[in-house]
Amino acid sequence: MFLTKKYPVVLLFLLSIAVYSQNGSINGKVAFDNNEPVLGAYVALKGKNTELQTSTGIDGAFVFKTIPYGSYTIKLYSLNAKPKTIKTILETSEKSENIILELTDYQDLDEVLVKTKTQKRIIEDKGFAVNVIKTKEASLRNIQTNELLNTTAGVKIRQNGGLGSEVSYSLNGLSGSAVRIFIDGIPISIYGSSFNLNSIPPSMIKRIEVYKGVVPGHLADDALGGAINIALHDDAKTNFNASFSYGSFNTIQTNLNGLYRFDKSGFTVKASLFNNYSDNDYKVSGRSVLVTGLGGVQTPITARRFNDAYRSTGGMLQVGFTDVKWADQFFVGFTGSDDYKEVQHGAFMTIIPYKDRFLESDAMLASLTYQKENLFTKGLDLNMHGLYGKRNRAVNDTVAWAYSWTGEKAIDFRGNEYKYSWGSQQEGGPTLAKINRKVASIRTGLSYTINSHHKFLLNHVYNGIDREDSDALKPVLENTFKGTRDLYKNIYSLSYELTAFENQLKVSLFGKHYQQKTISIDPAIETDSNGKNIIINETISSNKKYEGYGFAASYAIIPNITLLTSAEKAIRLPNETEVFGNDGDNVVANPTIRPELSNNYNFGFRFGSFKIKEHDFTVSTNLFSRNIKDRIGLPIETSLNIDNELILYVNQGSGTSRGIDAQLNYTYNNNFAFNFNVSRFDLKIENRGIEIDVPNTPFFTMNGSLRYSFKDLIQKNTRLNLFYTMYFTDEFSYLTSQGANTIGDDFFKVPQQLSQDIGLSYTFPSNKLVMSFDVKNIFDKPIYDNLSVQKPGRAFYLKLNYKLK
């Protein structure tokens, strides 16, 4: 009910939309005269009243949807082939063209590079500080989506442990909830913890867009530090993909996804399934991994994590229609997932680990998707996606015995096994706490393209959470009168896009309106004037409204050198966990926490793509500045207490983040590829009148990768790819700097880290089956994120991937 009260009901209206004009689609495949598909070829369609452009995908395919019947000219350009022009007539619902381009050794840069633009280049040309990540190669390897993101300039993935452990994303130093994650524009938080980026295989992902600091209006949300948008494949062609991998720590991952379309009716079925499991029993050592013996003597050991297993299972089913007169896409769907996660310790690794403390969660969500280009009139596009359902989470902690890192019961200085007086692993007493949520999210985008120079976009995102907390181990009276936690958020954005000077100048202006309402109600017992106990409701509520605005601009000085700049007054509203707390993540509630504000600026250049015969390279760089007010994070004053099991989010104060990131991409003859990026910044905050470095933040990172391909190895029509990846993180401190001469600061430093991976993939002749083998952290170096929380060492993974298109 709360969804219909908070958001206008327009979905039924969409179901009745129909466009009765004679429209169809033109699709095709482009190949070189050696039968290899052409990736990234520019395709221009021109008719009597129609001018459209696109680019070919991985398999050389292109499509123009919902165009009037008639005669058309198609022009094609590729860097490695002669331009070609063909004529075609559309007089049925679908027309297919197979086009062959003649290979050449060299094409004039001025003629071709200006015209050849992939979807990646189109997004990167809009002026935002954005990286667009392709997933084709990653989908064939045993690489998680998070690992793919971690190789991107300015991005640092912070993960406390192995598969299934808590993950936060840092963009240019701003992290946590300052960075929003989206799946096709819907905040991923709506799906719950059991459906996360590691649950989505790269094979399901079309591209990943990483916006740093300034976020475009169509991703309407309070993403103060930036946004990561996962764009899933939306092809309306029948396909199937399956993968299975097995590796160290008994890690098993299975993924299935596919689509089937009935060409005559347009009826389409999409489905995906995933299952992840890992014992996460990797070895750990260090100052917290000790065994206490007789007399209280502590002995350092190397131990295996014994209470850290993880399992997640889920799936998505959508049925509807694609490429029909009244909709480009219309789907009704269901998403379900659940996970199980054992908890080895609190927020930090401690001398006394947990045993038999675990979390369980599940989610059941219904969805509705509607997309239509040229709705009612040419240039008017509508995109709508809604989710509604339930998310539940439970914490189980009822074991009172203390344990050591050997997995056996701990002993006191006399040699006797002992129990905690509070009766559970974490302080606070035994618990079977449950958090039940009703959740809803609706994203609506309406855009109108006046002509090739002017475009307007109106977007709205609504998120709602009705949360109820309970604990079966609390007294009956407390469970009878349960507390509730409600959060409602509306964000509106209006954007204007300008393209001028023969596409040299691109400008996007946008404004955003933020509104968030939180209500926390807890029953309490009071004594009235007659001495009787009565039940009252203690209510804490807030309703905050803010305005933000920004711009992004790009100018092509010459075709291969582009100036990029953007700025935004950004707002980040406290999320559910920061306001209401979360027992499963050891987070205490803070209902008085204030929103985080920041003025974000980016300025950079992109040089390339330059192609000289078989050499192709691009260099991009970005200078950035973030002026932050009321930054949300952990209390700086409590950084010394590293044994604390509970964490509390507070407003740390005002601060600044300034730095630079740069990236180089180079390829030779499509066989050799080299990528390298570097990020360096300072993140300071004013604490008690003194400007200090923000603790627990790596300020200098570098990533690099190499790939080399062998064709026709062992058999014809095969390809062997060899990979190497390097991750470097400079030393950083968990403790606020106390001065150059302070003794003991080294105790709180996370050491400099260099992790290296190698791998290979082999594509069999049919191009349907791919086998890959990866070795992570090949030199078995100790890798940490937060102090004392160690990540897995050397690990081996084998993956089989089968695709059918």
BALUM-348141 format. One record per residue (C-alpha): residue number from 1; residue in one letter; x, y, z. Coordinates in steps of 0.1 Angstrom, whole numbers, plus 5000, padded with zeros to 4 digits. Example, Ala and Ser with C-alpha at 12.3 -4.5 7.8 and 13.67 -1.06 7.14 Angstrom:
residues 2
nr|rest|x|y|z
1|a|5123|4955|5078
2|s|5137|4989|5071
end
This chain:
residues 805
nr|rest|x|y|z
1|m|5000|5000|5000
2|f|5028|5024|5008
3|l|5039|5024|4971
4|t|5006|5036|4958
5|k|5004|5063|4984
6|k|5038|5077|4976
7|y|5040|5075|4938
8|p|5015|5082|4910
9|v|5001|5051|4894
10|v|5010|5054|4857
11|l|5019|5018|4849
12|l|4984|5008|4838
13|f|4984|5037|4814
14|l|5015|5024|4797
15|l|4999|4991|4790
16|s|4974|5007|4767
17|i|5000|5026|4746
18|a|5000|5016|4710
19|v|5016|5031|4679
20|y|4998|5021|4647
21|s|5021|5035|4621
22|q|5039|5011|4598
23|n|5072|5007|4615
24|g|5098|4980|4614
25|s|5135|4974|4621
26|i|5166|4970|4600
27|n|5194|4948|4614
28|g|5224|4931|4601
29|k|5259|4918|4605
30|v|5291|4934|4593
31|a|5322|4913|4585
32|f|5356|4918|4569
33|d|5364|4900|4537
34|n|5383|4874|4558
35|n|5350|4865|4576
36|e|5360|4881|4609
37|p|5332|4902|4625
38|v|5337|4940|4626
39|l|5336|4955|4661
40|g|5329|4992|4665
41|a|5321|5000|4629
42|y|5301|5033|4624
43|v|5268|5027|4607
44|a|5247|5056|4595
45|l|5211|5052|4582
46|k|5194|5079|4561
47|g|5159|5080|4548
48|k|5133|5106|4537
49|n|5127|5119|4573
50|t|5151|5097|4592
51|e|5188|5100|4602
52|l|5202|5075|4627
53|q|5236|5063|4638
54|t|5249|5033|4657
55|s|5279|5011|4659
56|t|5284|4973|4655
57|g|5288|4951|4685
58|i|5311|4923|4694
59|d|5297|4899|4667
60|g|5295|4927|4641
61|a|5257|4931|4646
62|f|5237|4964|4644
63|v|5201|4973|4645
64|f|5178|5003|4639
65|k|5145|4999|4656
66|t|5110|5014|4651
67|i|5116|5032|4618
68|p|5090|5039|4591
69|y|5087|5017|4560
70|g|5105|5032|4530
71|s|5139|5034|4512
72|y|5171|5039|4530
73|t|5208|5044|4525
74|i|5233|5027|4549
75|k|5268|5040|4551
76|l|5295|5020|4570
77|y|5330|5031|4582
78|s|5357|5011|4599
79|l|5393|5019|4608
80|n|5406|4988|4589
81|a|5384|4988|4559
82|k|5372|5008|4529
83|p|5339|5028|4535
84|k|5309|5012|4520
85|t|5274|5024|4510
86|i|5243|5002|4503
87|k|5207|5009|4496
88|t|5178|4989|4512
89|i|5140|4990|4513
90|l|5120|4983|4545
91|e|5086|4970|4537
92|t|5081|4943|4564
93|s|5084|4943|4601
94|e|5121|4932|4599
95|k|5148|4935|4573
96|s|5182|4919|4576
97|e|5214|4929|4557
98|n|5247|4910|4558
99|i|5275|4934|4547
100|i|5312|4926|4538
101|l|5339|4953|4541
102|e|5371|4952|4522
103|l|5402|4952|4545
104|t|5429|4978|4540
105|d|5462|4985|4558
106|y|5456|5021|4567
107|q|5428|5047|4566
108|d|5430|5084|4568
109|l|5425|5095|4604
110|d|5406|5126|4596
111|e|5381|5108|4574
112|v|5374|5078|4597
113|l|5381|5085|4633
114|v|5357|5114|4634
115|k|5329|5092|4622
116|t|5336|5059|4641
117|k|5322|5060|4676
118|t|5312|5031|4698
119|q|5287|5034|4726
120|k|5317|5035|4749
121|r|5331|5066|4731
122|i|5297|5083|4729
123|i|5293|5081|4767
124|e|5329|5092|4773
125|d|5325|5122|4750
126|k|5297|5139|4771
127|g|5322|5156|4794
128|f|5317|5136|4826
129|a|5347|5120|4844
130|v|5335|5085|4833
131|n|5352|5052|4825
132|v|5332|5027|4804
133|i|5344|4991|4810
134|k|5338|4964|4784
135|t|5331|4930|4797
136|k|5337|4907|4767
137|e|5371|4893|4778
138|a|5362|4892|4815
139|s|5331|4872|4808
140|l|5353|4843|4796
141|r|5376|4843|4827
142|n|5372|4836|4864
143|i|5369|4873|4872
144|q|5343|4888|4895
145|t|5327|4921|4885
146|n|5344|4937|4915
147|e|5378|4926|4903
148|l|5370|4942|4869
149|l|5361|4975|4886
150|n|5393|4973|4907
151|t|5414|4977|4876
152|t|5398|5011|4867
153|a|5415|5044|4872
154|g|5404|5061|4904
155|v|5384|5031|4916
156|k|5395|5011|4947
157|i|5375|4981|4960
158|r|5376|4977|4997
159|q|5366|4942|5008
160|n|5369|4927|5043
161|g|5379|4891|5034
162|g|5369|4866|5008
163|l|5338|4858|4987
164|g|5306|4873|5003
165|s|5324|4896|5027
166|e|5314|4932|5030
167|v|5325|4954|5001
168|s|5327|4992|4997
169|y|5336|5012|4967
170|s|5360|5041|4967
171|l|5360|5067|4938
172|n|5387|5093|4941
173|g|5388|5088|4979
174|l|5350|5091|4985
175|s|5336|5057|4995
176|g|5309|5038|5012
177|s|5274|5051|5005
178|a|5288|5082|4989
179|v|5292|5059|4959
180|r|5259|5045|4945
181|i|5256|5012|4926
182|f|5229|5008|4900
183|i|5216|4979|4879
184|d|5201|4995|4847
185|g|5196|5027|4867
186|i|5179|5010|4897
187|p|5198|5013|4931
188|i|5213|4978|4938
189|s|5205|4983|4975
190|i|5168|4975|4968
191|y|5178|4940|4958
192|g|5193|4932|4992
193|s|5227|4918|5002
194|s|5220|4884|4985
195|f|5220|4901|4951
196|n|5253|4920|4947
197|l|5279|4927|4920
198|n|5297|4894|4927
199|s|5265|4876|4921
200|i|5262|4891|4886
201|p|5285|4874|4862
202|p|5303|4896|4836
203|s|5286|4875|4809
204|m|5252|4891|4818
205|i|5267|4926|4817
206|k|5268|4947|4785
207|r|5291|4975|4800
208|i|5300|4991|4833
209|e|5298|5029|4835
210|v|5319|5045|4863
211|y|5310|5082|4870
212|k|5335|5099|4893
213|g|5323|5129|4914
214|v|5297|5143|4889
215|v|5267|5120|4881
216|p|5244|5127|4851
217|g|5208|5135|4857
218|h|5194|5102|4842
219|l|5210|5084|4872
220|a|5189|5104|4896
221|d|5201|5095|4931
222|d|5221|5111|4959
223|a|5255|5098|4946
224|l|5278|5124|4961
225|g|5311|5106|4953
226|g|5301|5090|4921
227|a|5281|5062|4906
228|i|5287|5028|4891
229|n|5259|5017|4866
230|i|5258|4981|4855
231|a|5241|4980|4821
232|l|5228|4945|4815
233|h|5225|4930|4780
234|d|5192|4942|4764
235|d|5196|4924|4731
236|a|5163|4910|4718
237|k|5179|4880|4701
238|t|5178|4845|4712
239|n|5209|4835|4732
240|f|5221|4813|4760
241|n|5252|4814|4783
242|a|5263|4790|4810
243|s|5294|4789|4831
244|f|5308|4768|4859
245|s|5340|4774|4879
246|y|5357|4757|4908
247|g|5387|4769|4928
248|s|5406|4773|4960
249|f|5388|4773|4994
250|n|5361|4750|4978
251|t|5348|4780|4958
252|i|5320|4770|4933
253|q|5303|4794|4911
254|t|5275|4786|4885
255|n|5257|4810|4862
256|l|5230|4804|4836
257|n|5213|4832|4816
258|g|5194|4832|4784
259|l|5167|4848|4762
260|y|5142|4834|4738
261|r|5122|4855|4714
262|f|5093|4845|4691
263|d|5100|4865|4660
264|k|5065|4866|4648
265|s|5048|4879|4679
266|g|5077|4895|4697
267|f|5069|4875|4728
268|t|5102|4872|4748
269|v|5113|4852|4778
270|k|5145|4862|4798
271|a|5159|4842|4827
272|s|5191|4840|4847
273|l|5202|4818|4876
274|f|5233|4820|4898
275|n|5248|4800|4927
276|n|5280|4809|4947
277|y|5296|4790|4974
278|s|5329|4792|4993
279|d|5343|4778|5025
280|n|5366|4809|5027
281|d|5389|4788|5048
282|y|5421|4806|5037
283|k|5451|4810|5059
284|v|5455|4842|5081
285|s|5483|4854|5104
286|g|5495|4885|5120
287|r|5492|4903|5153
288|s|5456|4893|5160
289|v|5460|4856|5151
290|l|5472|4843|5185
291|v|5466|4814|5208
292|t|5464|4820|5245
293|g|5479|4792|5266
294|l|5485|4785|5303
295|g|5494|4815|5323
296|g|5480|4838|5296
297|v|5510|4833|5273
298|q|5500|4843|5237
299|t|5516|4826|5208
300|p|5514|4838|5172
301|i|5501|4812|5147
302|t|5491|4807|5111
303|a|5455|4796|5111
304|r|5426|4789|5088
305|r|5394|4808|5090
306|f|5368|4783|5102
307|n|5336|4803|5105
308|d|5335|4822|5072
309|a|5315|4801|5047
310|y|5293|4819|5022
311|r|5265|4808|4999
312|s|5242|4828|4977
313|t|5215|4816|4953
314|g|5192|4836|4931
315|g|5175|4841|4898
316|m|5155|4864|4876
317|l|5126|4856|4853
318|q|5111|4882|4829
319|v|5083|4876|4803
320|g|5070|4902|4779
321|f|5074|4916|4744
322|t|5103|4932|4726
323|d|5105|4953|4694
324|v|5067|4955|4689
325|k|5047|4985|4678
326|w|5036|4996|4712
327|a|5069|4989|4731
328|d|5106|4984|4724
329|q|5106|4964|4757
330|f|5078|4954|4780
331|f|5086|4929|4808
332|v|5069|4916|4839
333|g|5094|4898|4861
334|f|5103|4882|4894
335|t|5137|4883|4912
336|g|5144|4860|4941
337|s|5176|4854|4960
338|d|5189|4843|4994
339|d|5223|4840|5011
340|y|5240|4825|5041
341|k|5271|4841|5056
342|e|5291|4829|5086
343|v|5308|4857|5107
344|q|5343|4851|5118
345|h|5348|4883|5138
346|g|5334|4918|5144
347|a|5343|4949|5124
348|f|5381|4941|5130
349|m|5400|4908|5133
350|t|5403|4902|5170
351|i|5423|4877|5192
352|i|5391|4859|5201
353|p|5372|4850|5169
354|y|5335|4840|5166
355|k|5321|4805|5162
356|d|5285|4797|5150
357|r|5275|4834|5145
358|f|5259|4837|5110
359|l|5236|4858|5089
360|e|5208|4848|5066
361|s|5189|4870|5041
362|d|5165|4866|5013
363|a|5146|4888|4988
364|m|5115|4884|4967
365|l|5108|4912|4942
366|a|5083|4918|4914
367|s|5094|4940|4885
368|l|5079|4959|4856
369|t|5099|4974|4827
370|y|5086|4995|4799
371|q|5107|5012|4772
372|k|5095|5030|4741
373|e|5114|5053|4717
374|n|5094|5078|4696
375|l|5064|5076|4719
376|f|5035|5094|4703
377|t|5059|5116|4684
378|k|5094|5113|4670
379|g|5121|5121|4696
380|l|5100|5114|4727
381|d|5114|5084|4746
382|l|5101|5068|4778
383|n|5120|5044|4801
384|m|5104|5031|4832
385|h|5114|5003|4856
386|g|5098|4994|4889
387|l|5104|4970|4918
388|y|5083|4960|4947
389|g|5086|4932|4972
390|k|5102|4920|5005
391|r|5137|4917|5019
392|n|5144|4899|5051
393|r|5176|4894|5071
394|a|5183|4874|5103
395|v|5212|4873|5127
396|n|5219|4841|5147
397|d|5242|4843|5177
398|t|5234|4820|5206
399|v|5267|4802|5214
400|a|5283|4814|5247
401|w|5316|4794|5245
402|a|5347|4814|5237
403|y|5370|4801|5208
404|s|5406|4805|5197
405|w|5420|4808|5162
406|t|5426|4770|5162
407|g|5388|4765|5160
408|e|5389|4749|5195
409|k|5374|4763|5227
410|a|5395|4789|5243
411|i|5411|4785|5277
412|d|5418|4809|5305
413|f|5452|4813|5322
414|r|5444|4783|5344
415|g|5437|4761|5313
416|n|5399|4759|5318
417|e|5375|4764|5289
418|y|5352|4793|5295
419|k|5320|4810|5284
420|y|5311|4846|5279
421|s|5290|4860|5307
422|w|5267|4877|5282
423|g|5259|4844|5265
424|s|5268|4851|5228
425|q|5298|4857|5206
426|q|5292|4894|5202
427|e|5286|4915|5233
428|g|5250|4924|5239
429|g|5236|4889|5246
430|p|5222|4861|5225
431|t|5201|4871|5196
432|l|5179|4858|5168
433|a|5173|4892|5154
434|k|5153|4897|5123
435|i|5148|4927|5100
436|n|5118|4924|5077
437|r|5115|4951|5049
438|k|5089|4960|5024
439|v|5108|4978|4996
440|a|5099|4997|4965
441|s|5118|5015|4938
442|i|5105|5032|4906
443|r|5127|5049|4881
444|t|5111|5070|4854
445|g|5129|5087|4826
446|l|5113|5109|4799
447|s|5135|5124|4772
448|y|5127|5146|4742
449|t|5151|5152|4714
450|i|5141|5184|4696
451|n|5168|5179|4669
452|s|5204|5169|4666
453|h|5215|5199|4688
454|h|5190|5200|4716
455|k|5176|5174|4741
456|f|5157|5176|4774
457|l|5155|5148|4800
458|l|5132|5145|4830
459|n|5140|5118|4856
460|h|5126|5107|4889
461|v|5136|5079|4913
462|y|5115|5069|4943
463|n|5128|5045|4970
464|g|5108|5033|4999
465|i|5116|5010|5028
466|d|5092|4999|5056
467|r|5113|4981|5081
468|e|5103|4960|5111
469|d|5128|4947|5137
470|s|5122|4918|5161
471|d|5142|4893|5181
472|a|5127|4859|5192
473|l|5150|4859|5222
474|k|5136|4891|5236
475|p|5107|4891|5262
476|v|5073|4884|5248
477|l|5062|4919|5257
478|e|5090|4935|5236
479|n|5081|4913|5206
480|t|5045|4921|5209
481|f|5052|4958|5204
482|k|5077|4958|5176
483|g|5097|4988|5165
484|t|5093|5001|5129
485|r|5118|5019|5106
486|d|5105|5037|5075
487|l|5125|5056|5049
488|y|5111|5073|5018
489|k|5132|5091|4992
490|n|5123|5111|4961
491|i|5149|5125|4938
492|y|5140|5145|4907
493|s|5163|5157|4879
494|l|5159|5179|4849
495|s|5187|5180|4822
496|y|5194|5198|4790
497|e|5219|5186|4765
498|l|5234|5207|4737
499|t|5255|5196|4708
500|a|5271|5223|4687
501|f|5299|5233|4663
502|e|5296|5202|4642
503|n|5296|5179|4673
504|q|5328|5194|4687
505|l|5310|5209|4717
506|k|5288|5189|4740
507|v|5272|5204|4771
508|s|5249|5189|4797
509|l|5232|5211|4823
510|f|5212|5195|4851
511|g|5194|5203|4884
512|k|5184|5179|4911
513|h|5158|5180|4939
514|y|5163|5157|4969
515|q|5137|5148|4995
516|q|5141|5121|5023
517|k|5117|5113|5051
518|t|5127|5089|5080
519|i|5105|5076|5108
520|s|5117|5055|5137
521|i|5091|5042|5161
522|d|5099|5022|5192
523|p|5073|5011|5219
524|a|5083|5019|5255
525|i|5067|5014|5289
526|e|5060|5044|5311
527|t|5042|5049|5344
528|d|5012|5072|5343
529|s|5000|5095|5370
530|n|4980|5067|5386
531|g|5011|5044|5389
532|k|5000|5021|5360
533|n|5024|5010|5333
534|i|5013|5021|5298
535|i|5027|5016|5263
536|i|5038|5046|5244
537|n|5055|5051|5211
538|e|5088|5069|5210
539|t|5090|5085|5176
540|i|5120|5101|5159
541|s|5114|5115|5125
542|s|5129|5139|5099
543|n|5119|5153|5065
544|k|5148|5170|5047
545|k|5148|5187|5013
546|y|5179|5199|4993
547|e|5187|5212|4959
548|g|5217|5203|4937
549|y|5229|5213|4903
550|g|5258|5208|4879
551|f|5271|5206|4844
552|a|5294|5186|4821
553|a|5311|5197|4789
554|s|5335|5184|4763
555|y|5352|5201|4735
556|a|5371|5183|4707
557|i|5401|5206|4701
558|i|5410|5184|4672
559|p|5393|5150|4664
560|n|5416|5131|4687
561|i|5422|5155|4715
562|t|5392|5163|4737
563|l|5389|5186|4768
564|l|5365|5173|4795
565|t|5352|5193|4825
566|s|5323|5189|4849
567|a|5311|5202|4883
568|e|5283|5194|4907
569|k|5269|5206|4940
570|a|5261|5171|4953
571|i|5241|5158|4983
572|r|5243|5124|4999
573|l|5214|5115|5022
574|p|5222|5091|5051
575|n|5212|5056|5042
576|e|5191|5031|5061
577|t|5220|5015|5079
578|e|5236|5048|5090
579|v|5203|5061|5104
580|f|5187|5029|5118
581|g|5218|5007|5123
582|n|5221|4970|5115
583|d|5229|4942|5139
584|g|5242|4919|5112
585|d|5269|4944|5102
586|n|5276|4954|5138
587|v|5263|4990|5131
588|v|5247|5011|5158
589|a|5218|5035|5149
590|n|5224|5072|5147
591|p|5190|5090|5139
592|t|5206|5125|5142
593|i|5232|5120|5115
594|r|5231|5148|5089
595|p|5234|5146|5051
596|e|5268|5149|5035
597|l|5274|5178|5010
598|s|5301|5183|4985
599|n|5312|5206|4956
600|n|5328|5183|4931
601|y|5350|5194|4902
602|n|5367|5175|4873
603|f|5390|5187|4846
604|g|5408|5164|4821
605|f|5419|5155|4786
606|r|5416|5125|4764
607|f|5442|5119|4738
608|g|5431|5094|4712
609|s|5422|5070|4700
610|f|5453|5073|4678
611|k|5458|5045|4652
612|i|5490|5042|4633
613|k|5489|5011|4611
614|e|5486|4982|4637
615|h|5492|5004|4668
616|d|5462|5019|4687
617|f|5465|5039|4719
618|t|5445|5062|4741
619|v|5456|5084|4771
620|s|5432|5100|4794
621|t|5437|5120|4826
622|n|5415|5138|4851
623|l|5422|5163|4878
624|f|5396|5164|4906
625|s|5386|5183|4937
626|r|5360|5175|4963
627|n|5350|5201|4989
628|i|5331|5181|5015
629|k|5309|5192|5044
630|d|5296|5169|5071
631|r|5314|5139|5057
632|i|5299|5106|5069
633|g|5323|5080|5083
634|l|5335|5063|5114
635|p|5345|5084|5144
636|i|5381|5095|5140
637|e|5386|5097|5178
638|t|5379|5060|5182
639|s|5404|5048|5156
640|l|5427|5038|5184
641|n|5402|5012|5196
642|i|5408|4985|5170
643|d|5392|4958|5191
644|n|5358|4974|5190
645|e|5331|4950|5177
646|l|5306|4977|5170
647|i|5308|5007|5146
648|l|5288|5039|5145
649|y|5285|5063|5115
650|v|5289|5100|5123
651|n|5295|5133|5106
652|q|5332|5136|5108
653|g|5334|5172|5097
654|s|5344|5192|5067
655|g|5372|5181|5043
656|t|5388|5181|5009
657|s|5399|5155|4984
658|r|5422|5166|4956
659|g|5442|5145|4932
660|i|5447|5131|4897
661|d|5441|5098|4879
662|a|5454|5088|4845
663|q|5450|5058|4822
664|l|5468|5044|4792
665|n|5453|5018|4768
666|y|5475|5004|4740
667|t|5468|4976|4715
668|y|5488|4961|4687
669|n|5472|4942|4658
670|n|5444|4931|4682
671|n|5468|4905|4696
672|f|5487|4925|4723
673|a|5470|4948|4748
674|f|5485|4969|4776
675|n|5465|4989|4801
676|f|5479|5010|4830
677|n|5463|5034|4854
678|v|5474|5054|4884
679|s|5455|5074|4910
680|r|5470|5098|4936
681|f|5451|5121|4959
682|d|5450|5137|4994
683|l|5419|5133|5015
684|k|5419|5157|5045
685|i|5393|5165|5071
686|e|5391|5192|5098
687|n|5390|5175|5132
688|r|5390|5197|5163
689|g|5403|5226|5143
690|i|5432|5207|5129
691|e|5434|5194|5093
692|i|5444|5158|5092
693|d|5446|5129|5067
694|v|5415|5107|5068
695|p|5425|5074|5083
696|n|5419|5040|5067
697|t|5423|5054|5032
698|p|5448|5044|5006
699|f|5460|5075|4988
700|f|5481|5060|4960
701|t|5471|5031|4938
702|m|5483|5017|4905
703|n|5469|4989|4883
704|g|5482|4973|4851
705|s|5473|4945|4828
706|l|5488|4927|4798
707|r|5470|4904|4773
708|y|5485|4885|4743
709|s|5465|4863|4719
710|f|5475|4834|4698
711|k|5452|4824|4669
712|d|5448|4789|4655
713|l|5468|4772|4683
714|i|5465|4734|4683
715|q|5434|4737|4660
716|k|5421|4762|4635
717|n|5396|4789|4644
718|t|5408|4788|4680
719|r|5422|4816|4702
720|l|5445|4814|4733
721|n|5446|4845|4755
722|l|5473|4850|4781
723|f|5466|4875|4809
724|y|5486|4893|4836
725|t|5472|4918|4861
726|m|5490|4938|4888
727|y|5474|4957|4917
728|f|5495|4981|4938
729|t|5483|4999|4970
730|d|5507|5022|4988
731|e|5511|5021|5026
732|f|5483|5038|5046
733|s|5474|5041|5083
734|y|5443|5031|5101
735|l|5452|5056|5128
736|t|5451|5094|5125
737|s|5487|5107|5123
738|q|5499|5118|5157
739|g|5531|5135|5145
740|a|5564|5124|5129
741|n|5581|5114|5162
742|t|5552|5094|5176
743|i|5564|5059|5188
744|g|5541|5030|5178
745|d|5525|5045|5147
746|d|5538|5016|5127
747|f|5515|4993|5146
748|f|5485|5009|5129
749|k|5499|5010|5093
750|v|5487|4987|5065
751|p|5518|4979|5046
752|q|5525|4985|5009
753|q|5509|4958|4989
754|l|5515|4943|4954
755|s|5492|4916|4943
756|q|5497|4899|4909
757|d|5474|4875|4889
758|i|5479|4855|4858
759|g|5455|4836|4837
760|l|5447|4821|4803
761|s|5415|4814|4783
762|y|5412|4790|4753
763|t|5383|4794|4728
764|f|5375|4762|4710
765|p|5368|4761|4672
766|s|5331|4765|4675
767|n|5335|4797|4694
768|k|5308|4784|4718
769|l|5330|4768|4745
770|v|5357|4787|4764
771|m|5380|4772|4791
772|s|5399|4795|4814
773|f|5424|4790|4843
774|d|5434|4818|4867
775|v|5459|4821|4895
776|k|5452|4849|4920
777|n|5479|4865|4941
778|i|5505|4843|4925
779|f|5533|4851|4950
780|d|5510|4845|4980
781|k|5516|4880|4995
782|p|5497|4891|5026
783|i|5469|4914|5013
784|y|5448|4936|5037
785|d|5422|4963|5034
786|n|5412|4975|5068
787|l|5438|4969|5095
788|s|5440|4933|5105
789|v|5414|4921|5081
790|q|5434|4898|5058
791|k|5422|4888|5023
792|p|5429|4854|5006
793|g|5464|4844|4995
794|r|5473|4824|4964
795|a|5443|4808|4948
796|f|5436|4787|4917
797|y|5404|4787|4896
798|l|5392|4767|4866
799|k|5361|4779|4846
800|l|5341|4765|4817
801|n|5319|4789|4797
802|y|5294|4779|4770
803|k|5275|4804|4749
804|l|5250|4800|4721
805|k|5237|4829|4699
end
